[in-house]
Amino acid sequence: MTPLKTIEVSMFIAMNRFKIALGSEDEFVSIWKNRETFLETVPGFKEFHLLQGPTTEEYTLFASHSVWESRQAFEDWTKSESFRKAHANAGGSRKGIYLGPPQFEGFESVI
């Protein structure tokens, strides 16, 4: 078996999982499509994706997925004015679509 060839790249992936009330999926996606994230100006930010997962009898699972040059770049962003502005109206009057708070998961590349 040939060993996996890798390129040494430092990377951090930040994910938030959201349980969204059934029937509110389009509204949730619209919120993300229309919000100002300010990420394009943040040092160390690489890319963002909103992922839709399985639907259960209670909710549809979504995950926000952002890629950063490093954990430090992500942590610096969470303490920045850009972060405060991007999250100023998070949830807002649409709390009925969220079934609980988002669940954060962070991953550092190891190979």
C-alpha atoms as one frame of an Amber mdcrd trajectory, in Angstrom:
protein
   0.000   0.000   0.000   1.338   3.430  -0.946   1.477   5.965   1.918  -0.831
   8.959   1.732   0.973  11.934   0.233   0.327  15.118   2.164   1.270  18.743
   1.917   2.141  20.415   5.212  -0.530  23.058   5.638  -1.661  24.631   8.859
  -5.436  24.841   8.959  -8.265  25.229  11.453 -11.898  24.390  10.703 -14.621
  25.990  12.807 -18.102  24.484  12.657 -21.376  25.329  14.319 -24.236  22.827
  14.171 -27.766  24.199  14.118 -31.001  22.293  14.711 -33.616  24.128  12.638
 -37.369  23.704  13.113 -39.097  21.799  10.346 -40.491  24.150   7.725 -37.955
  26.889   8.611 -35.090  25.632   6.446 -35.577  28.181   3.632 -35.753  31.045
   6.122 -32.552  29.861   7.823 -30.692  29.647   4.501 -31.995  33.101   3.561
 -30.654  34.556   6.816 -27.181  33.273   5.956 -27.363  34.341   2.305 -28.331
  37.891   3.225 -26.209  38.612   6.295 -23.043  40.662   6.216 -20.241  38.506
   7.643 -17.263  40.863   7.162 -15.107  37.744   6.753 -13.508  38.834   3.485
 -11.456  41.432   5.405 -10.373  39.157   8.273  -6.715  38.045   8.362  -6.388
  34.267   8.166  -9.887  33.591   6.806  -9.931  31.192   3.832 -13.474  30.036
   3.043 -17.010  29.527   4.316 -19.765  27.011   3.567 -23.252  26.438   4.954
 -24.055  22.732   4.903 -27.488  21.115   5.096 -27.612  17.718   6.749 -30.264
  15.144   7.530 -33.848  15.867   8.531 -35.372  14.034  11.487 -38.939  14.059
  12.777 -38.003  17.127  14.868 -35.479  19.245  12.925 -33.120  19.680   9.991
 -29.422  19.770  10.833 -27.247  22.530   9.346 -23.571  23.312   9.901 -21.623
  26.471   9.232 -18.101  25.536   8.148 -15.287  28.072   7.998 -11.654  27.390
   7.135  -8.864  29.439   8.723  -5.082  29.536   8.361  -4.762  28.673  12.064
  -6.650  28.353  15.349  -5.062  31.662  16.369  -6.501  33.442  13.308  -9.964
  32.111  14.200  -9.620  33.083  17.869  -8.402  36.562  16.915 -11.513  36.973
  14.738 -13.809  35.973  17.628 -12.365  38.893  19.631 -12.618  41.412  16.775
 -15.002  44.197  15.849 -15.807  42.263  12.639 -17.068  39.360  14.755 -19.215
  41.653  16.921 -20.736  43.297  13.846 -21.398  39.975  12.099 -23.174  38.567
  15.164 -24.998  41.730  16.296 -28.387  40.402  15.163 -27.711  36.665  15.289
 -30.986  34.935  15.986 -32.815  38.197  16.508 -36.594  37.958  16.184 -36.272
  34.597  14.413 -35.540  32.543  17.519 -38.490  30.212  16.765 -36.552  28.615
  13.918 -33.651  27.541  16.162 -34.139  24.486  18.378 -31.476  25.372  20.910
 -28.166  27.200  20.618 -25.578  26.281  17.992 -23.057  23.602  18.967 -19.455
  24.622  18.216 -16.792  22.187  17.022 -13.209  23.187  16.162 -10.661  21.054
  14.308  -6.936  21.527  13.663  -5.265  19.778  10.746  -2.844  17.066  11.842
  -1.744  15.683   8.454
